[in-house]
Amino acid sequence: MKLGYFTMPVHPPARSYVETLKEDREAFILADRLGYTEGYCGEHLTDAVENIPNSMMFIATLLGVTSQMKVGTAVVNLPHSHPVVVASNAAMLDNLFEGRFILGVGAGVLRSDAEALGLLDADRNAMFAEAIDHILALWAGTAPIDLKGKYWTISTVKTLWPEIGIGDIVKPYQKPHPPIAGTATDPDSKGLIALGRRGWWPISSHFLHPNCLTSQWANYAKGCVEGGHKVDRAKWRIARSIFVAEDDRVALSYGGDDPNSPYRFYMSQLTAKLKKARRMISFKATPDMPDEAITNDYIFSNIVIRGSVNRVVDRILQLHEQVGDFGTLLYCGKDWADPALGRKSMELMAEKVMPAVNAALGKSLAAE
């Protein structure tokens, strides 16, 4: 099992934006140094708490300060930008990082973003599907560009000038293109079927109850079979909110019990948004649970993994036993209310937790 990193990010709005941007970069740089294999960053345009508006621009700042970790978007909201802009920018990043780039894509879930862009009443799922088809065609095709769609018609037929290189876009470093990933937040996400049909990577959200994950994998596997792709559990990424400390007392306090815990702030933001969107099902152990049952105690007992090294190892092994093999565990970053504890958790995760998890899994496989 590999270890990766993911951040939305989420910071208290009273904090200095300059400082939180520095902190977010520092977390990626630390993850790279510790051997995390990949790191993803989200984006929102109109959220003071989730405050990175352009994940590709943020990732570009990691060039030269990371060396081994793949970097990815989670996600670029495709209806928000023209497909030519996304395709050319992603291709440039892939070349700058010489193949260390992953393109995570989505339709955009924040309604205030959609309103700000005049897309509140648009069929953003249909726009997403057309945009990704255009992006793949732009990467695979040659000039002149001549693509027709309902939302975007893209052409360089009239202005093509091949003798001096006008009329085409830059192509990715990786062939035929960078790995493409999609996140899934609903237990029975049909988007995972579509991901499987195309052979792309699935990322299961960090706030899903573990009981929801088996249905997500079943949908992805179904799509792989329908698309003629190998059903490969190594492609599956599962994100989790995790806090590791050297003793359980600190872990329980900073990881949620303390009213000033960044994990408590994070989950309070998330539950408020999901409750308003009527999407609390993601948290539920069973679909018939009432929304009122999703309390802080429930979340920190069932959704968040926190504790000393041994306790966290046991929880991850329980997760693996419940859902089966998966390729990468994505550690979900939180605000560093206490920078020393934030860094130490990432260090313990890489240096103590994951070696113990993989040693236990190795023994289990050997026993079989």
N, C-alpha and C positions, 0 to 999 in steps of 0.2 A: 504494500500500500504506500503510495507516494503522498507527500505533504505539500499542499499548495496554500495560497493566501488569497483572500477576497475582502474587499472593503466597499461599502456603499458610497461614501463614508457617512458617518453620523456624528455630529459634534454639537454641543450646546451652542445656540446662536449667540450667546453673550461672549463667546471666546473670539479672540482676534482671528480674522480670516487668514491673515498672513501666517500666523503661528500654526493654525490647523493644516494649512497646505504644506508647511515645512514638516509637520509631524507625519502627515500621510506619506510624503516622500521618504522620510526616515524609516517608516515601517517597511516599505518595499525594499529599501536598500538593506535593512537588517535581514529581511526574509531571504534576499539573494545571498548574503554572506553566510546565513545559517543553512543553506542548502534546500530551501523551499524550491520546488521544481517549477512552479508557475504562480503568477499573481495577477489578479483581476481587479479592475476599478469600475464602479458604476458612474452614472451621470444623470443629473436632473437640472433643468433650467430655472425652475421657480421654487426652489426649496431651500430655505435658509439653514436647515439642519443637514440635509444631504446636499452638500454645496459644491460639488465639482460639476460644472456645466458641460464639460467636453472631455470624455475619457481618453480619447486619442491624443488630445493636446497634453493631458496630464502624463500619459505614458511616455510621450516624447521627452519629457524632462528626465526620464530615467536612463536615457541613452548616455553611456559613458560612466555611469555610477552603478550599474548592474552588469554582471558578466555571464551568468549561467542560467538565470531564471527566465523562462518564457513569460512574456507580459501580454495581457489581454484586456479587452473591453468586456464589461458585463453590466450593461450592454450598450452598444450604439443603438439608439432609437431611430430606426430607419425612416419612418414617416416624417421625421423632423428635418431631414436634409435631402438634398438632391442626390440621386444614386451616383452621378458622376463625381460629386464631391467626396462621397464616402469611399467609392472604389479607388479613386486616385490617392486620397489621403492614406487609406489602409495599405495600398500597395507601396507607397513611399515609406511608411513605418516598417513594413516587412523588409524592405531593402536596408533601411537604416539599422535595424536590429539583426540583419543577415539571417532571417528565418526564425527569430525568437518571438514572433508575433502571433497572437491568436485573436481572431475576430469574433467576439460575442455579439449577437444581434437580438433585437427585440422590437416589439411594436410600440412600446411606450405605455406605461401604466399610470403616470401621474396626470390627472385631468387638468391641473392648472397649467402644465406644460402645453397640453393640447389646446387649451383655451387661448393661451398667449400667442400661439402660432396659427390661430384660426382653424384648428382641426378638431374642435370639441365634438362636432357632429359628424365628422368624417369616419368612414370605415377604415380604421387604422390597421386592422388585420389584413384587409385586402391590399392596402398600400404597402404594408410590410412584405407581403408575398410578391407583389410586382417589383418592389425595390430590390429584393435579393436576386430575383431572376435577372434584372437588368445588370446588377453588379457582377454576377457570374458571367453574363454574356460579354460585358465590357472587358473582363479579364481574359476571356478565352478568344475573343474576336480580334480582327485586324481592321485597320481603317479601309474605307470610311465607316464610321459608326452610323447605324441605321436601325434603331430600336423603337418599336411602337407599343404604347400601352395606354391604359385608361387614365393614369395619373401623370405619367411622364412620357413624352416622346423625345428621343435623343438622337440627334443627327449631326454629322459633320460632312454630309454629302455635298452641300453647296460650297463649303469652304475648304475642302480637302486640298492639300498642297504637299504631296508626299516628298517632293524633291528637297524640301527644307524641313520635313518632319512635322508638318501641321496636320492634325486631324485624328490623332489617336491619343490614348492616355497611357501613363506608365503602368507596367505590369508587375505583379508580385514577385518577390524573391523565391518563395516556395512554389513548387509546381504540383498541380495546376493552380493552387492558391493556398493561402494560409488555412490552418484548421479553423472551422467555423463551429461555434458553440451557441447553445441556447439555454436559457434558464427556465425552470418550471416551478411555479408556486402553488398550483392547484393539485390536489391528490390524484385526480383522474385526468390530468392534463392531456388533451388531444394533440397539443403542440408537440409532445414527445413522439407521437406517432409520425408526425411530419418530419421531425429531426431524424428519426430512425430511417425513414424512407430515403433520405438524402445521405445517410451515413455520417451525419454530423455528431458532435459531442453533446451529451446531455449534462446539465448541471442542476441538481436537485437543491431547492432553496434551503437555507439554514433555519428557517422558522417552521418547517414542516415537522409534524410529529413523526417519529420513526415508523409508526403504523402505516403512514401514507406512502412510504418509499417503495414498498413492494409493488403497489399498483403503478407507480411511475415507471419502474423498471419494466413491468409487463407491457406497458404501452410502448415504451421505446423499443423493446425486443420485437414486438409485433410490427412496428414500422420497419425495422431492419429486415425482417423476413419479407415483407411486402416489397421493399426496395431492392432485394437481392444482395443485401450486405451481410457480412459476418456479424453475428450477435456476440459482441466483444465487451465483457464487463470492464475491461481495462479502460474503456472510453468514458465510463460513468464517473462523474464528479459529484460528491455529496458535500455540501457546505454545512458547517455546524458552528454555533456560537460556543466558544470554548475559553475558559480561563484556568490556567494552571499556576499554582503557587507552591511554595516549599512546605506549607502546612495547610490543613483543611480549614482552620479558623480564618486565616486571611483569605483563602479562596472563596469561602462562603460569603464573607462580608463584601469584599471588593467585587465578587462575581454576581452580586444581586441583592444580598440582604441589607446592606447599608443603603439608606435613602439617597445618598450621594453617589452610589455606584454608577459607573458609566454603562454597565450592563442593564441596570434598572432603567436608566434614562433611555437607552436604545430600545428596550422592549416596550416602554411606555409610548414612545413615538410610533413604533411599529403597530402596536395593538390599536392605538387611536386611529391610524390611517386605515387599517384593515377592517375595523369595526364600521367606520363610515362607509367603506366600499362594500360592506356585507360579504367579506371574504375571510371570516374568522375560521372557516372550516379547515384551513391549513394547520391550525394549532391543535385540532381535535384528535383525540385518540380514536373516537368513533364518530361518524357523521351525525348521530342523533344527540350529541352533547349540546346542551344549551350554551349560548354565548356567555352567559353569566358565570359559567364554570371556568372560564379562561381567566383565572386570577394570577397575580404575581407568584404565589406559591406554586400553582400548577405549572406555570411557564418555567420557573427555575428548578422544578423537579423533573420535568418531562422534556423540555426543549433545549435548555442551556446545559452544557457539560462543564462542571466546575469542580475543583478539588485539588488535592495533592497529586503528585505524579501517579501513584498507584491507583488512586480512585479514578482519575481520568483514563488511564490505561484500561481499567475494567469496564468503564462506560463505552469506550470505543470498541472493545471486544464484544460487548453485549450488542452494540449496533451491528457489527459485522455478522454476528450469529443470527440476528433477526433478519437482515436484508440480503446476506450473502456477499460475495466478493464485489468490490468496486475498486477502481483504479487509483483515485486520488481523493483524499480528505482535504477539503478547503477550510482552513482556519479563518473564521470571520473576524476581521479586525474591528476594534472598538476605540472610542476616544481614549487617549492616554491621560485620564484624570490624574493618575500617578504614573509618570513616565517610567520610573524604575520598575514598577509592577507590570506595566504594559510590555516593556522590553523583556523582562524576566519570563513572563508567560510564553512569549514567542520562543525564547531560548530553550526553556524546559520542554516545550512541545517538540522542538527539533532534536534536541540532544538527549532527552530522557524518555519522553512518551513514545515517539514513533519507533525508536529502536526496540523498545520493550514490546510494542504492539506487533511489530513484524517478526520478532523472535517468537512470540507466542503463536502467531499464525503459522510460522514455519514449523513449529513443533506439532501444531494441529494437523497440518498437511502431511507431515511425516508419519503421524499416527494413523492417518487414513491409508 
